[in-house]
Amino acid sequence: MKKERKDDSFLKQAYYKGGDTALKEFISQNLKYPESSKKNKIEGDVHIRMDISHKGLVIDTKIIVGLDDACNEEAIRVVKLLQYIVPKSPRRLKVTYHKSIRIHFRLNQPHQSQNPENQHISSPSQQIQYTIISQKPSQDIQPASPVTYQYSIKIH
C-alpha cells in the first residue's frame, strides 16, 4: 500500500490573481502600441521568458522572439508590472518560477459606421500565450522528459 503524500509537500506554481481573465484585462489596459511601430506597420508576436521571485514579482525577463525595439521594450515594460501570487511552499523554500508569455501586437483598422454618431474606434486585439515547461522525474532509467503546458489568451 502506497503512503499518501500531503498536499503541502509539493511546490505549486505561481499564478495571477483573478486567473487568465484578469491577466488579459490587465495587459489590455496597460499595453500601448508604440507609435514608431504603428507608423512602420509592424505586427507580430513578442515571446518573453520571465522569472518570478518567491514574492511574486517579475525579477528578470528575456526576449525569446521579438519584433522591433519599441515593441520589445513595451512588452517587457508590461510584463514587469505583473504581480503573481505565490502559494506557500514546503520547508519555506524560496523558489524562482519561470514562465513564458507571448504578446501579440496587431494593427486593426477602425470600424466606420455610416452614422457619424455611432462611430467608434476599436482597440487593437492582443493575444497572450505563455508556456510552462517543467521536468518531472521518471521512474525509468531514461532521463526525465519535459512536460509542456501552453495557454492562450485572446483580448478583443
LUMDRENNU-342035 format. One record per atom (N, C-alpha, C, O): x, z, y; residue number from 1; residue in one letter; atom name. Coordinates in Angstrom, 2 decimals, decimal comma. Layout:
        px        pz        py     n   res   atom
         X         Z         Y   NUM     A     CA
...
//
This chain:
        px        pz        py     n   res   atom
      0,83      0,00     -1,17     1     M      N
      0,00      0,00      0,00     1     M     CA
      0,89      0,00      1,25     1     M      C
      1,82      0,79      1,37     1     M      O
      0,57     -0,92      2,16     2     K      N
      1,36     -1,02      3,39     2     K     CA
      0,92      0,04      4,38     2     K      C
     -0,26      0,37      4,51     2     K      O
      1,91      0,55      5,07     3     K      N
      1,63      1,54      6,10     3     K     CA
      1,16      0,81      7,37     3     K      C
      1,77     -0,17      7,79     3     K      O
      0,09      1,30      7,96     4     E      N
     -0,42      0,68      9,19     4     E     CA
      0,49      1,01     10,35     4     E      C
      0,97      2,13     10,49     4     E      O
      0,72      0,00     11,18     5     R      N
      1,54      0,23     12,36     5     R     CA
      0,65      0,61     13,52     5     R      C
     -0,46      0,11     13,67     5     R      O
      1,16      1,49     14,34     6     K      N
      0,42      1,88     15,52     6     K     CA
      0,48      0,76     16,54     6     K      C
      1,46      0,02     16,61     6     K      O
     -0,58      0,65     17,31     7     D      N
     -0,66     -0,41     18,32     7     D     CA
      0,43     -0,24     19,38     7     D      C
      0,87     -1,23     19,96     7     D      O
      0,85      0,98     19,65     8     D      N
      1,84      1,20     20,69     8     D     CA
      3,27      0,91     20,24     8     D      C
      4,20      1,10     21,03     8     D      O
      3,46      0,46     19,01     9     S      N
      4,81      0,15     18,54     9     S     CA
      5,20     -1,29     18,83     9     S      C
      6,32     -1,70     18,53     9     S      O
      4,30     -2,07     19,41    10     F      N
      4,59     -3,47     19,71    10     F     CA
      4,65     -3,68     21,22    10     F      C
      3,95     -3,02     21,99    10     F      O
      5,51     -4,61     21,62    11     L      N
      5,56     -4,98     23,03    11     L     CA
      4,39     -5,90     23,35    11     L      C
      4,05     -6,79     22,57    11     L      O
      3,78     -5,66     24,48    12     K      N
      2,68     -6,51     24,91    12     K     CA
      3,15     -7,35     26,09    12     K      C
      3,97     -6,90     26,89    12     K      O
      2,64     -8,56     26,18    13     Q      N
      3,03     -9,48     27,25    13     Q     CA
      2,48     -9,02     28,60    13     Q      C
      1,42     -8,41     28,69    13     Q      O
      3,24     -9,33     29,64    14     A      N
      2,75     -9,09     31,00    14     A     CA
      1,62    -10,09     31,25    14     A      C
      1,64    -11,21     30,74    14     A      O
      0,63     -9,68     32,05    15     Y      N
     -0,49    -10,57     32,33    15     Y     CA
     -0,89    -10,43     33,79    15     Y      C
     -0,58     -9,43     34,45    15     Y      O
     -1,58    -11,45     34,28    16     Y      N
     -2,02    -11,44     35,67    16     Y     CA
     -3,37    -10,74     35,74    16     Y      C
     -4,26    -11,03     34,94    16     Y      O
     -3,53     -9,82     36,68    17     K      N
     -4,78     -9,08     36,80    17     K     CA
     -5,92    -10,04     37,11    17     K      C
     -5,84    -10,80     38,08    17     K      O
     -6,96    -10,00     36,32    18     G      N
     -8,09    -10,90     36,50    18     G     CA
     -8,01    -12,13     35,61    18     G      C
     -8,96    -12,91     35,56    18     G      O
     -6,90    -12,30     34,91    19     G      N
     -6,76    -13,41     33,97    19     G     CA
     -6,44    -14,74     34,63    19     G      C
     -6,01    -14,80     35,79    19     G      O
     -6,67    -15,80     33,88    20     D      N
     -6,34    -17,15     34,34    20     D     CA
     -7,17    -17,57     35,54    20     D      C
     -6,69    -18,31     36,40    20     D      O
     -8,41    -17,12     35,60    21     T      N
     -9,29    -17,48     36,72    21     T     CA
     -8,72    -16,94     38,02    21     T      C
     -8,64    -17,66     39,02    21     T      O
     -8,32    -15,69     38,02    22     A      N
     -7,75    -15,08     39,22    22     A     CA
     -6,40    -15,71     39,56    22     A      C
     -6,08    -15,88     40,74    22     A      O
     -5,61    -16,07     38,55    23     L      N
     -4,31    -16,70     38,77    23     L     CA
     -4,48    -18,05     39,46    23     L      C
     -3,79    -18,33     40,44    23     L      O
     -5,39    -18,87     38,96    24     K      N
     -5,58    -20,19     39,57    24     K     CA
     -6,18    -20,06     40,97    24     K      C
     -5,87    -20,86     41,85    24     K      O
     -7,02    -19,07     41,19    25     E      N
     -7,59    -18,85     42,52    25     E     CA
     -6,50    -18,43     43,51    25     E      C
     -6,46    -18,90     44,65    25     E      O
     -5,61    -17,55     43,07    26     F      N
     -4,51    -17,09     43,92    26     F     CA
     -3,61    -18,26     44,29    26     F      C
     -3,23    -18,41     45,45    26     F      O
     -3,28    -19,08     43,32    27     I      N
     -2,39    -20,21     43,60    27     I     CA
     -3,07    -21,23     44,50    27     I      C
     -2,42    -21,78     45,39    27     I      O
     -4,35    -21,49     44,29    28     S      N
     -5,05    -22,46     45,13    28     S     CA
     -5,13    -21,97     46,57    28     S      C
     -5,10    -22,78     47,50    28     S      O
     -5,24    -20,67     46,78    29     Q      N
     -5,31    -20,12     48,13    29     Q     CA
     -3,96    -20,12     48,83    29     Q      C
     -3,89    -20,24     50,05    29     Q      O
     -2,89    -19,98     48,08    30     N      N
     -1,57    -19,82     48,68    30     N     CA
     -0,70    -21,06     48,66    30     N      C
      0,28    -21,14     49,41    30     N      O
     -1,03    -22,04     47,83    31     L      N
     -0,20    -23,24     47,73    31     L     CA
     -0,52    -24,18     48,88    31     L      C
     -1,68    -24,54     49,10    31     L      O
      0,50    -24,57     49,61    32     K      N
      0,34    -25,51     50,72    32     K     CA
      1,15    -26,76     50,39    32     K      C
      2,34    -26,68     50,11    32     K      O
      0,48    -27,90     50,43    33     Y      N
      1,17    -29,16     50,14    33     Y     CA
      2,14    -29,45     51,28    33     Y      C
      1,70    -29,53     52,43    33     Y      O
      3,42    -29,62     51,01    34     P      N
      4,40    -29,87     52,08    34     P     CA
      4,09    -31,18     52,83    34     P      C
      3,78    -32,20     52,21    34     P      O
      4,19    -31,13     54,15    35     E      N
      3,89    -32,31     54,98    35     E     CA
      4,81    -33,48     54,66    35     E      C
      4,35    -34,63     54,60    35     E      O
      6,10    -33,21     54,44    36     S      N
      7,03    -34,30     54,14    36     S     CA
      6,66    -34,99     52,82    36     S      C
      6,83    -36,20     52,68    36     S      O
      6,16    -34,23     51,87    37     S      N
      5,75    -34,81     50,59    37     S     CA
      4,46    -35,61     50,75    37     S      C
      4,27    -36,63     50,09    37     S      O
      3,57    -35,14     51,64    38     K      N
      2,34    -35,91     51,91    38     K     CA
      2,68    -37,25     52,54    38     K      C
      2,13    -38,28     52,15    38     K      O
      3,59    -37,23     53,50    39     K      N
      3,97    -38,47     54,19    39     K     CA
      4,58    -39,48     53,22    39     K      C
      4,32    -40,68     53,31    39     K      O
      5,40    -38,98     52,31    40     N      N
      6,07    -39,85     51,33    40     N     CA
      5,21    -40,10     50,09    40     N      C
      5,64    -40,79     49,17    40     N      O
      4,00    -39,53     50,08    41     K      N
      3,04    -39,69     48,97    41     K     CA
      3,67    -39,31     47,62    41     K      C
      3,57    -40,04     46,64    41     K      O
      4,30    -38,15     47,62    42     I      N
      4,93    -37,65     46,40    42     I     CA
      3,93    -36,81     45,64    42     I      C
      3,36    -35,86     46,19    42     I      O
      3,71    -37,15     44,38    43     E      N
      2,81    -36,41     43,50    43     E     CA
      3,55    -36,13     42,20    43     E      C
      4,47    -36,85     41,83    43     E      O
      3,14    -35,08     41,52    44     G      N
      3,73    -34,78     40,23    44     G     CA
      3,66    -33,31     39,92    44     G      C
      2,88    -32,56     40,50    44     G      O
      4,50    -32,91     38,97    45     D      N
      4,49    -31,54     38,47    45     D     CA
      5,81    -30,85     38,78    45     D      C
      6,88    -31,47     38,75    45     D      O
      5,73    -29,58     39,07    46     V      N
      6,91    -28,73     39,18    46     V     CA
      6,79    -27,71     38,06    46     V      C
      5,86    -26,91     38,04    46     V      O
      7,73    -27,76     37,14    47     H      N
      7,73    -26,86     35,99    47     H     CA
      8,76    -25,76     36,26    47     H      C
      9,95    -26,05     36,42    47     H      O
      8,30    -24,51     36,31    48     I      N
      9,15    -23,39     36,68    48     I     CA
      9,18    -22,36     35,56    48     I      C
      8,15    -22,05     34,96    48     I      O
     10,36    -21,86     35,29    49     R      N
     10,51    -20,73     34,36    49     R     CA
     10,78    -19,50     35,22    49     R      C
     11,64    -19,52     36,10    49     R      O
     10,02    -18,43     34,96    50     M      N
     10,17    -17,23     35,77    50     M     CA
     10,45    -16,02     34,90    50     M      C
     10,04    -15,94     33,74    50     M      O
     11,18    -15,09     35,49    51     D      N
     11,47    -13,82     34,84    51     D     CA
     10,64    -12,75     35,55    51     D      C
     10,63    -12,68     36,77    51     D      O
      9,95    -11,93     34,77    52     I      N
      9,10    -10,88     35,30    52     I     CA
      9,72     -9,54     34,93    52     I      C
      9,98     -9,27     33,76    52     I      O
      9,94     -8,70     35,93    53     S      N
     10,58     -7,40     35,69    53     S     CA
      9,62     -6,44     35,00    53     S      C
      8,44     -6,73     34,83    53     S      O
     10,15     -5,30     34,62    54     H      N
      9,33     -4,26     33,99    54     H     CA
      8,30     -3,68     34,96    54     H      C
      7,39     -2,97     34,54    54     H      O
      8,46     -3,98     36,25    55     K      N
      7,49     -3,53     37,25    55     K     CA
      6,43     -4,58     37,55    55     K      C
      5,50     -4,32     38,31    55     K      O
      6,55     -5,77     36,95    56     G      N
      5,56     -6,82     37,13    56     G     CA
      5,88     -7,80     38,25    56     G      C
      5,06     -8,66     38,55    56     G      O
      7,04     -7,69     38,86    57     L      N
      7,44     -8,58     39,94    57     L     CA
      8,23     -9,76     39,40    57     L      C
      9,00     -9,62     38,45    57     L      O
      8,04    -10,94     40,01    58     V      N
      8,82    -12,12     39,63    58     V     CA
     10,19    -11,95     40,28    58     V      C
     10,30    -11,98     41,51    58     V      O
     11,22    -11,78     39,46    59     I      N
     12,55    -11,50     39,99    59     I     CA
     13,46    -12,72     40,01    59     I      C
     14,45    -12,73     40,74    59     I      O
     13,16    -13,73     39,21    60     D      N
     14,02    -14,90     39,19    60     D     CA
     13,18    -16,11     38,79    60     D      C
     12,25    -16,00     38,00    60     D      O
     13,52    -17,25     39,35    61     T      N
     12,85    -18,50     38,99    61     T     CA
     13,89    -19,58     38,77    61     T      C
     14,99    -19,53     39,32    61     T      O
     13,53    -20,53     37,95    62     K      N
     14,40    -21,67     37,70    62     K     CA
     13,52    -22,91     37,57    62     K      C
     12,54    -22,92     36,82    62     K      O
     13,88    -23,95     38,30    63     I      N
     13,15    -25,21     38,21    63     I     CA
     13,60    -25,92     36,94    63     I      C
     14,78    -26,21     36,77    63     I      O
     12,66    -26,19     36,06    64     I      N
     12,97    -26,93     34,83    64     I     CA
     12,78    -28,42     35,09    64     I      C
     13,67    -29,22     34,80    64     I      O
     11,63    -28,78     35,64    65     V      N
     11,35    -30,16     36,05    65     V     CA
     10,78    -30,07     37,46    65     V      C
      9,81    -29,35     37,70    65     V      O
     11,38    -30,80     38,39    66     G      N
     10,94    -30,70     39,77    66     G     CA
     10,58    -32,04     40,37    66     G      C
     10,71    -33,09     39,74    66     G      O
     10,12    -31,97     41,61    67     L      N
      9,82    -33,16     42,41    67     L     CA
     10,87    -33,23     43,50    67     L      C
     12,07    -33,23     43,22    67     L      O
     10,43    -33,31     44,73    68     D      N
     11,37    -33,28     45,84    68     D     CA
     11,64    -31,82     46,24    68     D      C
     10,99    -30,91     45,73    68     D      O
     12,58    -31,61     47,13    69     D      N
     12,97    -30,26     47,51    69     D     CA
     11,82    -29,47     48,12    69     D      C
     11,68    -28,28     47,86    69     D      O
     11,00    -30,13     48,94    70     A      N
      9,90    -29,42     49,62    70     A     CA
      8,89    -28,89     48,61    70     A      C
      8,45    -27,75     48,71    70     A      O
      8,50    -29,71     47,63    71     C      N
      7,54    -29,26     46,61    71     C     CA
      8,15    -28,17     45,73    71     C      C
      7,48    -27,20     45,38    71     C      O
      9,42    -28,32     45,39    72     N      N
     10,09    -27,30     44,58    72     N     CA
     10,12    -25,96     45,30    72     N      C
      9,83    -24,92     44,70    72     N      O
     10,48    -25,98     46,59    73     E      N
     10,54    -24,74     47,36    73     E     CA
      9,16    -24,10     47,50    73     E      C
      9,03    -22,88     47,43    73     E      O
      8,14    -24,92     47,70    74     E      N
      6,77    -24,39     47,84    74     E     CA
      6,31    -23,77     46,52    74     E      C
      5,69    -22,70     46,53    74     E      O
      6,59    -24,41     45,41    75     A      N
      6,19    -23,87     44,11    75     A     CA
      6,91    -22,55     43,84    75     A      C
      6,30    -21,61     43,34    75     A      O
      8,18    -22,47     44,17    76     I      N
      8,94    -21,22     43,98    76     I     CA
      8,38    -20,13     44,89    76     I      C
      8,24    -18,98     44,47    76     I      O
      8,05    -20,48     46,13    77     R      N
      7,51    -19,50     47,07    77     R     CA
      6,23    -18,88     46,53    77     R      C
      6,05    -17,66     46,57    77     R      O
      5,33    -19,72     46,01    78     V      N
      4,06    -19,22     45,50    78     V     CA
      4,26    -18,39     44,23    78     V      C
      3,63    -17,35     44,06    78     V      O
      5,14    -18,84     43,35    79     V      N
      5,38    -18,11     42,10    79     V     CA
      5,98    -16,74     42,38    79     V      C
      5,65    -15,77     41,69    79     V      O
      6,84    -16,64     43,39    80     K      N
      7,45    -15,34     43,71    80     K     CA
      6,45    -14,37     44,33    80     K      C
      6,71    -13,17     44,37    80     K      O
      5,31    -14,87     44,80    81     L      N
      4,26    -13,99     45,33    81     L     CA
      3,45    -13,33     44,21    81     L      C
      2,79    -12,32     44,45    81     L      O
      3,50    -13,88     43,01    82     L      N
      2,70    -13,37     41,89    82     L     CA
      3,16    -11,98     41,49    82     L      C
      4,35    -11,67     41,49    82     L      O
      2,19    -11,14     41,15    83     Q      N
      2,48     -9,82     40,62    83     Q     CA
      1,70     -9,64     39,33    83     Q      C
      0,48     -9,80     39,30    83     Q      O
      2,40     -9,31     38,28    84     Y      N
      1,81     -9,18     36,96    84     Y     CA
      1,61     -7,71     36,61    84     Y      C
      2,25     -6,82     37,18    84     Y      O
      0,73     -7,47     35,67    85     I      N
      0,51     -6,14     35,12    85     I     CA
      1,33     -6,07     33,83    85     I      C
      1,22     -6,93     32,96    85     I      O
      2,16     -5,04     33,72    86     V      N
      2,99     -4,87     32,53    86     V     CA
      2,44     -3,67     31,76    86     V      C
      2,48     -2,54     32,25    86     V      O
      1,92     -3,93     30,54    87     P      N
      1,41     -2,81     29,74    87     P     CA
      2,53     -1,83     29,38    87     P      C
      3,71     -2,19     29,34    87     P      O
      2,14     -0,61     29,13    88     K      N
      3,10      0,42     28,76    88     K     CA
      3,83      0,00     27,49    88     K      C
      3,21     -0,43     26,52    88     K      O
      5,15      0,13     27,50    89     S      N
      5,92     -0,27     26,32    89     S     CA
      6,38      0,97     25,55    89     S      C
      6,54      2,05     26,12    89     S      O
      6,59      0,79     24,27    90     P      N
      7,02      1,94     23,47    90     P     CA
      8,44      2,37     23,86    90     P      C
      9,26      1,55     24,26    90     P      O
      8,69      3,64     23,74    91     R      N
     10,01      4,22     24,00    91     R     CA
     10,51      3,97     25,41    91     R      C
     11,71      4,04     25,67    91     R      O
      9,61      3,67     26,32    92     R      N
      9,93      3,45     27,74    92     R     CA
     11,00      2,38     27,93    92     R      C
     11,90      2,52     28,75    92     R      O
     10,88      1,32     27,16    93     L      N
     11,81      0,21     27,30    93     L     CA
     11,53     -0,53     28,60    93     L      C
     10,38     -0,67     29,00    93     L      O
     12,58     -0,99     29,25    94     K      N
     12,43     -1,80     30,45    94     K     CA
     12,68     -3,25     30,05    94     K      C
     13,82     -3,70     29,93    94     K      O
     11,59     -3,96     29,84    95     V      N
     11,65     -5,31     29,29    95     V     CA
     11,48     -6,32     30,42    95     V      C
     10,65     -6,14     31,31    95     V      O
     12,27     -7,39     30,38    96     T      N
     12,09     -8,52     31,29    96     T     CA
     11,33     -9,59     30,52    96     T      C
     11,77    -10,01     29,44    96     T      O
     10,21    -10,02     31,06    97     Y      N
      9,39    -11,03     30,41    97     Y     CA
      9,72    -12,40     30,99    97     Y      C
     10,12    -12,51     32,15    97     Y      O
      9,57    -13,43     30,19    98     H      N
      9,83    -14,79     30,62    98     H     CA
      8,56    -15,61     30,44    98     H      C
      7,96    -15,60     29,37    98     H      O
      8,17    -16,31     31,47    99     K      N
      7,01    -17,19     31,40    99     K     CA
      7,37    -18,50     32,08    99     K      C
      8,22    -18,55     32,97    99     K      O
      6,71    -19,54     31,64   100     S      N
      6,84    -20,85     32,30   100     S     CA
      5,50    -21,21     32,89   100     S      C
      4,45    -20,91     32,32   100     S      O
      5,55    -21,87     34,03   101     I      N
      4,33    -22,28     34,69   101     I     CA
      4,57    -23,67     35,27   101     I      C
      5,65    -23,96     35,78   101     I      O
      3,57    -24,50     35,18   102     R      N
      3,67    -25,86     35,71   102     R     CA
      2,64    -26,00     36,82   102     R      C
      1,44    -25,81     36,60   102     R      O
      3,11    -26,34     38,00   103     I      N
      2,23    -26,51     39,15   103     I     CA
      2,16    -27,99     39,48   103     I      C
      3,19    -28,64     39,67   103     I      O
      0,94    -28,51     39,55   104     H      N
      0,72    -29,92     39,82   104     H     CA
      0,46    -30,13     41,31   104     H      C
     -0,35    -29,42     41,91   104     H      O
      1,14    -31,09     41,87   105     F      N
      0,89    -31,49     43,25   105     F     CA
      0,21    -32,85     43,19   105     F      C
      0,81    -33,83     42,74   105     F      O
     -1,03    -32,92     43,64   106     R      N
     -1,81    -34,15     43,62   106     R     CA
     -2,39    -34,41     45,00   106     R      C
     -2,91    -33,50     45,64   106     R      O
     -2,30    -35,65     45,44   107     L      N
     -2,92    -36,05     46,69   107     L     CA
     -4,30    -36,61     46,37   107     L      C
     -4,42    -37,55     45,59   107     L      O
     -5,32    -36,04     46,96   108     N      N
     -6,67    -36,56     46,80   108     N     CA
     -7,12    -37,13     48,13   108     N      C
     -6,83    -36,58     49,19   108     N      O
     -7,84    -38,23     48,05   109     Q      N
     -8,41    -38,82     49,25   109     Q     CA
     -9,64    -38,01     49,63   109     Q      C
    -10,40    -37,62     48,74   109     Q      O
     -9,87    -37,75     50,94   110     P      N
    -11,06    -37,01     51,32   110     P     CA
    -12,32    -37,81     51,02   110     P      C
    -12,35    -39,03     51,16   110     P      O
    -13,36    -37,10     50,60   111     H      N
    -14,64    -37,74     50,30   111     H     CA
    -15,38    -38,00     51,61   111     H      C
    -15,56    -37,07     52,40   111     H      O
    -15,80    -39,22     51,85   112     Q      N
    -16,51    -39,58     53,07   112     Q     CA
    -17,96    -39,90     52,71   112     Q      C
    -18,23    -40,79     51,91   112     Q      O
    -18,86    -39,16     53,30   113     S      N
    -20,27    -39,50     53,10   113     S     CA
    -20,74    -40,33     54,28   113     S      C
    -20,09    -40,35     55,33   113     S      O
    -21,85    -41,00     54,12   114     Q      N
    -22,33    -41,85     55,19   114     Q     CA
    -22,95    -41,04     56,32   114     Q      C
    -23,02    -41,52     57,45   114     Q      O
    -23,41    -39,85     56,04   115     N      N
    -23,97    -38,98     57,06   115     N     CA
    -22,84    -38,15     57,66   115     N      C
    -22,24    -37,33     56,95   115     N      O
    -22,51    -38,33     58,96   116     P      N
    -21,37    -37,63     59,53   116     P     CA
    -21,53    -36,11     59,54   116     P      C
    -20,54    -35,39     59,60   116     P      O
    -22,76    -35,61     59,50   117     E      N
    -22,96    -34,16     59,50   117     E     CA
    -22,54    -33,55     58,17   117     E      C
    -22,20    -32,36     58,12   117     E      O
    -22,56    -34,32     57,10   118     N      N
    -22,25    -33,80     55,78   118     N     CA
    -20,83    -34,15     55,33   118     N      C
    -20,52    -33,99     54,15   118     N      O
    -19,97    -34,60     56,23   119     Q      N
    -18,61    -34,96     55,82   119     Q     CA
    -17,82    -33,69     55,53   119     Q      C
    -17,93    -32,69     56,24   119     Q      O
    -17,03    -33,75     54,49   120     H      N
    -16,15    -32,65     54,17   120     H     CA
    -14,88    -33,21     53,54   120     H      C
    -14,88    -34,32     53,01   120     H      O
    -13,83    -32,45     53,61   121     I      N
    -12,56    -32,85     53,03   121     I     CA
    -12,32    -31,95     51,83   121     I      C
    -12,40    -30,72     51,93   121     I      O
    -12,03    -32,56     50,71   122     S      N
    -11,78    -31,76     49,52   122     S     CA
    -10,31    -31,35     49,50   122     S      C
     -9,44    -32,09     49,94   122     S      O
    -10,07    -30,17     48,98   123     S      N
     -8,68    -29,71     48,89   123     S     CA
     -8,02    -30,38     47,69   123     S      C
     -8,70    -30,79     46,75   123     S      O
     -6,69    -30,51     47,71   124     P      N
     -6,02    -31,15     46,59   124     P     CA
     -6,23    -30,37     45,30   124     P      C
     -6,27    -29,14     45,29   124     P      O
     -6,37    -31,09     44,21   125     S      N
     -6,54    -30,46     42,91   125     S     CA
     -5,16    -30,08     42,39   125     S      C
     -4,22    -30,87     42,46   125     S      O
     -5,04    -28,88     41,88   126     Q      N
     -3,79    -28,43     41,33   126     Q     CA
     -4,02    -27,97     39,91   126     Q      C
     -5,10    -27,48     39,57   126     Q      O
     -3,01    -28,13     39,10   127     Q      N
     -3,12    -27,66     37,73   127     Q     CA
     -1,89    -26,83     37,42   127     Q      C
     -0,77    -27,17     37,78   127     Q      O
     -2,14    -25,73     36,75   128     I      N
     -1,08    -24,83     36,37   128     I     CA
     -0,99    -24,82     34,86   128     I      C
     -2,00    -24,68     34,17   128     I      O
      0,20    -24,97     34,37   129     Q      N
      0,41    -24,83     32,94   129     Q     CA
      1,61    -23,92     32,74   129     Q      C
      2,63    -24,07     33,42   129     Q      O
      1,48    -22,99     31,83   130     Y      N
      2,65    -22,21     31,51   130     Y     CA
      2,77    -22,09     30,01   130     Y      C
      1,77    -22,10     29,28   130     Y      O
      3,99    -21,97     29,56   131     T      N
      4,29    -21,93     28,15   131     T     CA
      5,02    -20,63     27,84   131     T      C
      5,95    -20,25     28,55   131     T      O
      4,59    -19,97     26,82   132     I      N
      5,26    -18,76     26,37   132     I     CA
      5,89    -19,08     25,02   132     I      C
      5,20    -19,49     24,08   132     I      O
      7,18    -18,91     24,94   133     I      N
      7,89    -19,16     23,68   133     I     CA
      8,49    -17,84     23,23   133     I      C
      9,23    -17,20     23,97   133     I      O
      8,15    -17,44     22,02   134     S      N
      8,67    -16,18     21,51   134     S     CA
      9,24    -16,39     20,13   134     S      C
      8,80    -17,26     19,38   134     S      O
     10,21    -15,59     19,79   135     Q      N
     10,83    -15,64     18,47   135     Q     CA
     10,20    -14,53     17,63   135     Q      C
     10,20    -13,37     18,02   135     Q      O
      9,67    -14,89     16,49   136     K      N
      9,13    -13,89     15,58   136     K     CA
     10,05    -13,84     14,36   136     K      C
     10,38    -14,88     13,79   136     K      O
     10,47    -12,67     13,97   137     P      N
     11,34    -12,58     12,80   137     P     CA
     10,58    -12,99     11,54   137     P      C
      9,42    -12,63     11,35   137     P      O
     11,25    -13,74     10,71   138     S      N
     10,61    -14,17      9,47   138     S     CA
     11,16    -13,37      8,30   138     S      C
     12,24    -12,78      8,39   138     S      O
     10,41    -13,34      7,22   139     Q      N
     10,81    -12,60      6,04   139     Q     CA
     11,79    -13,41      5,19   139     Q      C
     12,47    -12,86      4,32   139     Q      O
     11,86    -14,71      5,44   140     D      N
     12,73    -15,59      4,66   140     D     CA
     14,18    -15,45      5,12   140     D      C
     14,49    -14,76      6,09   140     D      O
     15,05    -16,13      4,39   141     I      N
     16,47    -16,15      4,74   141     I     CA
     16,70    -17,09      5,93   141     I      C
     17,67    -16,93      6,67   141     I      O
     15,81    -18,05      6,11   142     Q      N
     15,96    -19,02      7,19   142     Q     CA
     15,81    -18,32      8,53   142     Q      C
     15,17    -17,27      8,63   142     Q      O
     16,43    -18,91      9,60   143     P      N
     16,29    -18,30     10,93   143     P     CA
     14,84    -18,36     11,42   143     P      C
     14,06    -19,21     10,99   143     P      O
     14,52    -17,46     12,30   144     A      N
     13,15    -17,37     12,84   144     A     CA
     12,83    -18,63     13,64   144     A      C
     13,66    -19,14     14,38   144     A      O
     11,62    -19,11     13,48   145     S      N
     11,20    -20,29     14,24   145     S     CA
     10,42    -19,83     15,47   145     S      C
      9,67    -18,86     15,40   145     S      O
     10,61    -20,54     16,59   146     P      N
      9,91    -20,12     17,81   146     P     CA
      8,42    -20,41     17,71   146     P      C
      8,00    -21,40     17,11   146     P      O
      7,62    -19,54     18,31   147     V      N
      6,19    -19,72     18,40   147     V     CA
      5,88    -20,04     19,85   147     V      C
      6,29    -19,31     20,75   147     V      O
      5,15    -21,12     20,08   148     T      N
      4,87    -21,58     21,44   148     T     CA
      3,39    -21,47     21,73   148     T      C
      2,56    -21,92     20,94   148     T      O
      3,06    -20,87     22,87   149     Y      N
      1,69    -20,79     23,36   149     Y     CA
      1,64    -21,56     24,67   149     Y      C
      2,48    -21,33     25,54   149     Y      O
      0,68    -22,46     24,83   150     Q      N
      0,56    -23,21     26,07   150     Q     CA
     -0,82    -22,99     26,65   150     Q      C
     -1,83    -23,02     25,94   150     Q      O
     -0,87    -22,77     27,97   151     Y      N
     -2,10    -22,57     28,68   151     Y     CA
     -2,17    -23,56     29,83   151     Y      C
     -1,16    -23,82     30,47   151     Y      O
     -3,34    -24,10     30,09   152     S      N
     -3,54    -25,00     31,22   152     S     CA
     -4,68    -24,47     32,07   152     S      C
     -5,72    -24,05     31,56   152     S      O
     -4,47    -24,50     33,37   153     I      N
     -5,49    -24,08     34,32   153     I     CA
     -5,63    -25,20     35,33   153     I      C
     -4,63    -25,61     35,93   153     I      O
     -6,82    -25,72     35,53   154     K      N
     -7,04    -26,77     36,50   154     K     CA
     -7,87    -26,22     37,64   154     K      C
     -8,93    -25,63     37,44   154     K      O
     -7,37    -26,42     38,84   155     I      N
     -8,03    -25,92     40,04   155     I     CA
     -8,66    -27,10     40,76   155     I      C
     -7,99    -28,10     41,03   155     I      O
     -9,93    -26,99     41,07   156     H      N
    -10,64    -28,07     41,78   156     H     CA
    -10,83    -27,69     43,22   156     H      C
    -11,40    -28,46     43,99   156     H      O
//
